[in-house]
């Protein structure tokens, strides 16, 4: 089974809430090995308000959230039953599994949003170095790199949590070198 990107339909205006709810559910239900990234497609726009320039984030597809996951019955259930989710795009209903996005569609969307795949070379990290977690429930935690999986784009980091060493697997995009 390989990880693919799927599009989830949400109640309008609930995209960020669905992202937060889903990330929390992934953590509490132990689905980190099946559900990887949740992205609200947005782009930066310059806007004029009261004669002043300001930068705002606009939703590319209001009412939709992208989820990178390995589609199993369990992961499908977790996403489908997240508060604010109304269903998957590409599913005919009646229990039919959804169709994933094509890789070239995902690459184009992620590039438009400024999200591109990081490589180990770009991160400039090696085993034993310290990194900071950038996103998710452990954002701003610091930890030591234990293992690097270049093929999967993953890194295992040991974080001190409540006086105990806790190992977690993160995407390259979720960390930065200290």
C-alpha positions as CSV (number, residue, x, y, z in Angstrom):
1,X,0.0,0.0,0.0
2,X,1.3,3.4,-0.9
3,X,0.4,6.8,0.4
4,X,-1.7,8.9,-2.0
5,X,-3.5,12.3,-1.8
6,X,-7.3,12.4,-1.5
7,X,-9.6,15.4,-1.4
8,X,-12.1,15.7,1.4
9,X,-15.2,17.9,1.2
10,X,-16.0,20.0,4.3
11,X,-18.6,22.4,5.5
12,X,-17.8,25.8,4.0
13,X,-15.6,27.8,6.3
14,X,-14.6,24.8,8.4
15,X,-11.5,23.8,6.4
16,X,-9.0,24.9,9.1
17,X,-11.1,23.4,11.9
18,X,-11.3,20.1,10.0
19,X,-7.5,20.1,9.5
20,X,-7.0,20.6,13.3
21,X,-9.6,18.0,14.2
22,X,-8.2,15.4,11.8
23,X,-4.6,16.0,13.0
24,X,-5.7,15.6,16.6
25,X,-7.7,12.4,15.7
26,X,-4.6,11.0,13.9
27,X,-2.6,11.5,17.0
28,X,-5.1,10.1,19.6
29,X,-6.1,7.1,17.4
30,X,-2.5,6.2,16.5
31,X,-2.9,6.6,12.8
32,X,0.4,8.3,12.1
33,X,1.5,5.3,9.9
34,X,-1.6,5.7,7.6
35,X,-2.5,9.4,7.6
36,X,0.5,11.8,7.0
37,X,-0.4,15.3,6.0
38,X,-3.5,17.4,6.0
39,X,-3.4,20.5,3.8
40,X,-5.9,23.3,3.3
41,X,-5.1,24.6,-0.3
42,X,-4.3,28.3,0.1
43,X,-2.3,30.9,-1.7
44,X,-1.0,34.3,-0.7
45,X,-2.7,37.5,-2.0
46,X,-2.0,41.1,-1.6
47,X,-5.1,43.1,-0.6
48,X,-5.9,46.7,-0.1
49,X,-8.0,47.6,2.9
50,X,-8.5,51.1,4.2
51,X,-5.8,52.3,1.8
52,X,-3.2,49.9,3.3
53,X,-1.6,46.9,1.7
54,X,-1.9,43.7,3.5
55,X,-1.1,40.1,2.7
56,X,-3.9,37.5,3.2
57,X,-4.2,33.8,2.7
58,X,-7.1,32.9,0.3
59,X,-8.5,29.4,0.0
60,X,-7.8,27.9,-3.5
61,X,-10.7,25.5,-3.1
62,X,-13.1,26.7,-0.4
63,X,-14.8,23.7,1.3
64,X,-12.0,21.2,0.4
65,X,-9.0,19.8,2.3
66,X,-6.3,17.5,0.9
67,X,-5.2,14.5,2.9
68,X,-2.1,12.4,2.3
69,X,-2.8,8.9,3.4
70,X,-2.6,5.1,2.8
71,X,-6.2,4.2,2.2
72,X,-7.2,1.4,4.6
73,X,-10.6,0.7,6.1
74,X,-9.4,2.3,9.4
75,X,-7.8,5.4,7.9
76,X,-10.9,5.9,5.7
77,X,-13.1,5.6,8.7
78,X,-11.0,8.1,10.8
79,X,-11.1,10.8,8.0
80,X,-14.8,10.2,7.0
81,X,-15.9,10.5,10.6
82,X,-14.0,13.6,11.5
83,X,-16.3,16.5,12.6
84,X,-16.9,18.9,9.7
85,X,-16.1,16.3,7.0
86,X,-19.0,15.6,4.6
87,X,-17.3,13.1,2.4
88,X,-14.5,12.2,0.0
89,X,-14.3,13.5,-3.5
90,X,-14.2,10.7,-6.1
91,X,-16.4,8.3,-4.1
92,X,-19.7,7.3,-5.5
93,X,-21.1,6.8,-2.0
94,X,-22.6,3.6,-0.6
95,X,-19.2,2.5,0.8
96,X,-17.2,3.0,-2.4
97,X,-13.6,3.9,-1.8
98,X,-12.5,7.3,-3.2
99,X,-10.2,7.9,-6.1
100,X,-6.8,9.5,-5.3
101,X,-5.5,12.6,-7.0
102,X,-2.9,12.1,-9.8
103,X,0.7,12.8,-8.7
104,X,1.1,15.6,-11.2
105,X,-2.0,17.3,-9.9
106,X,-0.7,17.1,-6.3
107,X,2.8,18.4,-7.4
108,X,1.2,21.4,-9.2
109,X,-1.1,22.3,-6.2
110,X,1.7,22.0,-3.6
111,X,4.1,24.1,-5.8
112,X,1.4,26.8,-6.1
113,X,1.1,26.9,-2.3
114,X,4.9,27.0,-1.9
115,X,5.0,23.5,-0.4
116,X,7.6,21.3,-2.1
117,X,9.2,18.1,-1.1
118,X,12.3,18.6,1.0
119,X,15.3,16.4,0.6
120,X,17.9,15.4,3.2
121,X,20.4,17.6,1.3
122,X,18.1,20.6,1.7
123,X,17.6,19.9,5.4
124,X,21.4,19.3,5.8
125,X,20.8,16.9,8.7
126,X,22.5,13.7,9.9
127,X,21.8,11.2,12.6
128,X,22.6,12.6,16.0
129,X,21.8,16.2,15.2
130,X,19.1,18.2,16.8
131,X,16.0,19.5,15.0
132,X,12.8,21.4,15.8
133,X,9.3,20.1,15.0
134,X,7.5,22.8,12.9
135,X,3.9,21.6,12.8
136,X,1.4,19.3,14.3
137,X,0.7,18.6,18.0
138,X,4.5,18.6,18.8
139,X,5.2,21.9,17.1
140,X,8.2,23.8,18.7
141,X,9.5,20.6,20.4
142,X,13.2,19.9,19.9
143,X,14.6,16.4,19.5
144,X,17.6,14.3,18.3
145,X,17.6,12.6,14.9
146,X,17.7,8.8,15.4
147,X,17.1,7.6,11.9
148,X,16.6,9.0,8.3
149,X,14.6,7.2,5.7
150,X,15.4,9.0,2.4
151,X,13.0,6.9,0.3
152,X,10.0,7.6,2.4
153,X,10.9,11.2,3.2
154,X,10.8,10.4,6.9
155,X,13.0,11.0,9.9
156,X,12.7,9.4,13.4
157,X,13.2,12.0,16.1
158,X,13.6,11.3,19.8
159,X,11.9,14.1,21.8
160,X,12.0,14.6,25.6
161,X,8.4,14.7,26.8
162,X,7.5,14.8,30.4
163,X,11.0,13.5,31.3
164,X,10.8,10.5,29.0
165,X,12.3,10.0,25.6
166,X,9.6,9.6,23.0
167,X,10.3,8.6,19.4
168,X,8.2,10.0,16.6
169,X,8.3,9.6,12.8
170,X,8.0,12.9,10.9
171,X,8.1,14.1,7.3
172,X,11.1,16.1,6.2
173,X,8.6,19.1,5.8
174,X,7.8,18.9,9.5
175,X,11.3,19.6,10.8
176,X,14.1,22.1,10.6
177,X,17.7,21.8,11.7
178,X,18.7,23.8,14.9
